[in-house]
Amino acid sequence: MFGLFRKARRARRGEDHVWASEAARDAGVLRETERLAAGGASVVAVALTATALDDLLGGLGPHAPAACKDLFGQGALRVRLGQPGTVTVALASALPMPAPAAFRPEAEAPASAPPVEVVVLGRHARREADDGIVAFADDLGPRARVTFHLSFDDPLLGEVMGSVKGLLSTLGVTEDEPIVHGMVTRAIKKAQGEASCEP
């Protein structure tokens, strides 16, 4: 029974977005972040590497994003989570870890709190590494949603999606629109599981 209450407090999961190329993914994430912030959400754009973080900060410069590169940036991140229309760029390894359930306050976020969109640039090869990002979003509760964005250039998708890329160009799918489907999300999860089994 207690598991049901915890599940109800989780963040929503968006389907994985797969873009035709890394450049298309990066441009798409910037557009999506700008759109969400303009709609009143507090957006946390998560990068897996320091280079990707710097690229996001540069691309989102007009939105004056706060940076969370390490423990010292977590304070700015927490403040921004309560402010609509803000953008924070965070390194995945710098996201605050959720407090253990026994120490977590049961109070819900105020009704006036803005939705939080956690937009992740890429996925780790192993699912467990992404679990920290999901745990951060879950700690925010149902007002948060987490979405991962990948590209066909991602090594994780090499074998899984290789044949699909040619089909999409034949069908006339443009680079500026992602593939978003539950089947794709499940294929990525399976690929991460297989990567976890490798020595």
C-alpha positions in Angstrom: 0.0 0.0 0.0 2.8 2.4 0.8 4.3 1.7 -2.6 1.2 3.1 -4.2 1.5 6.4 -2.4 5.2 6.7 -3.4 4.3 5.9 -7.0 1.6 8.7 -7.0 4.3 11.2 -5.9 6.7 10.3 -8.7 7.5 12.6 -11.6 5.8 12.0 -14.9 7.9 10.2 -17.5 8.0 11.6 -21.0 8.8 9.2 -23.9 12.3 9.3 -25.2 12.9 11.7 -28.1 15.2 10.5 -30.8 16.5 13.0 -33.3 18.1 12.4 -36.7 21.5 13.8 -35.7 23.4 15.3 -32.7 23.1 18.8 -34.2 19.3 18.3 -34.7 19.0 17.0 -31.1 20.9 20.0 -29.6 18.8 22.5 -31.6 15.6 20.7 -30.7 16.5 20.7 -27.0 17.2 24.4 -27.1 13.8 25.1 -28.8 12.0 22.8 -26.4 13.6 24.5 -23.4 12.7 27.9 -24.7 9.1 26.8 -25.4 8.6 25.3 -21.9 10.1 28.3 -20.1 7.9 30.7 -22.2 4.9 28.5 -21.1 5.7 29.2 -17.4 7.5 26.0 -16.4 10.7 26.0 -14.5 13.1 24.1 -16.8 16.1 22.1 -15.8 18.2 21.2 -18.8 20.5 18.4 -17.8 23.8 17.6 -19.5 25.8 14.4 -19.0 29.2 16.0 -19.7 30.9 19.4 -18.9 31.3 20.1 -22.6 27.5 19.6 -23.2 26.8 21.8 -20.2 28.9 24.6 -21.6 27.1 24.3 -25.0 23.7 24.4 -23.3 24.7 27.5 -21.3 25.9 29.2 -24.5 22.8 28.3 -26.5 20.4 29.4 -23.7 22.3 32.6 -22.9 19.4 34.9 -23.7 17.4 33.2 -20.9 20.0 34.0 -18.3 20.2 30.3 -17.1 21.6 29.5 -13.7 24.4 26.9 -13.7 24.5 23.9 -11.4 28.0 22.4 -12.1 28.7 21.1 -8.6 27.5 21.1 -5.0 27.8 24.9 -4.9 25.3 25.4 -7.7 22.6 23.3 -6.0 21.3 26.3 -4.0 20.6 28.3 -7.2 18.9 25.3 -8.7 16.6 24.9 -5.7 15.6 28.6 -5.8 14.8 28.4 -9.5 12.6 25.3 -9.1 10.0 27.6 -7.5 10.1 30.3 -10.1 8.1 30.0 -13.3 9.8 30.7 -16.7 13.3 30.1 -15.4 16.0 28.0 -16.9 18.7 26.1 -15.1 21.4 24.1 -16.7 22.8 21.3 -14.6 25.4 18.6 -14.8 23.8 15.2 -14.2 26.4 14.4 -11.5 25.7 17.7 -9.7 21.9 17.2 -9.2 20.9 17.1 -5.6 20.2 13.5 -4.4 16.8 13.1 -2.8 16.5 12.8 1.0 15.7 9.3 2.3 12.0 8.8 2.6 12.1 8.8 6.4 13.5 12.4 6.3 11.4 13.7 3.5 8.6 16.1 4.4 5.2 14.8 3.4 3.9 18.3 2.5 3.1 18.7 -1.2 4.4 21.7 -3.2 2.0 24.7 -3.0 -0.6 24.8 -5.7 1.0 28.0 -7.1 4.3 26.1 -7.7 5.2 26.0 -11.4 5.6 22.7 -13.2 9.2 21.6 -13.5 10.4 20.1 -16.8 13.6 18.1 -16.6 15.0 17.9 -20.2 18.0 15.6 -20.4 20.5 15.8 -23.3 21.4 12.2 -23.9 21.3 8.9 -22.0 24.0 6.9 -20.2 24.9 3.5 -21.6 23.6 2.0 -18.4 20.1 2.6 -17.1 21.4 2.7 -13.5 23.3 5.9 -14.3 20.1 7.6 -15.5 18.3 6.6 -12.3 19.9 9.5 -10.4 18.3 12.0 -12.8 15.0 10.3 -12.5 15.3 10.2 -8.6 15.9 14.0 -8.7 12.7 14.5 -10.7 10.7 12.0 -8.5 11.7 14.0 -5.5 9.9 17.0 -7.0 6.7 14.9 -7.2 4.0 14.9 -9.9 4.5 18.5 -10.8 7.7 17.4 -12.5 8.2 15.6 -15.8 11.5 14.1 -17.1 12.3 13.6 -20.8 15.4 12.2 -22.4 16.6 13.4 -25.8 19.0 11.2 -27.9 20.2 11.1 -31.5 20.9 8.4 -34.1 24.5 9.3 -33.6 24.4 8.1 -30.1 26.4 4.8 -29.7 23.6 3.4 -27.6 21.3 3.5 -30.6 23.7 2.2 -33.2 22.3 -1.3 -33.6 18.8 -0.6 -32.2 17.8 2.2 -34.6 20.3 1.9 -37.5 17.8 0.6 -40.0 15.1 3.1 -39.0 17.2 6.1 -40.0 17.2 5.1 -43.7 13.4 4.5 -43.5 12.7 7.9 -42.0 14.6 9.7 -44.8 12.7 7.7 -47.4 9.4 8.7 -45.7 10.5 12.4 -45.8 10.8 12.9 -42.0 12.8 16.1 -41.5 15.7 16.5 -39.1 13.9 19.0 -36.9 11.2 16.6 -35.7 12.0 13.8 -33.2 10.7 10.3 -33.1 8.6 9.9 -30.0 7.0 6.6 -29.3 6.7 4.1 -26.4 8.2 1.4 -28.7 11.4 3.6 -29.1 11.6 4.2 -25.3 11.3 0.4 -24.7 14.0 -0.3 -27.3 16.4 2.2 -25.6 15.7 0.6 -22.2 16.5 -2.8 -23.7 19.7 -1.5 -25.2 20.7 -0.1 -21.8 20.0 -3.4 -20.2 22.2 -5.2 -22.7 25.0 -2.6 -22.2 24.8 -3.2 -18.4 25.5 -6.9 -19.0 28.7 -6.2 -21.0 32.0 -6.8 -19.0 
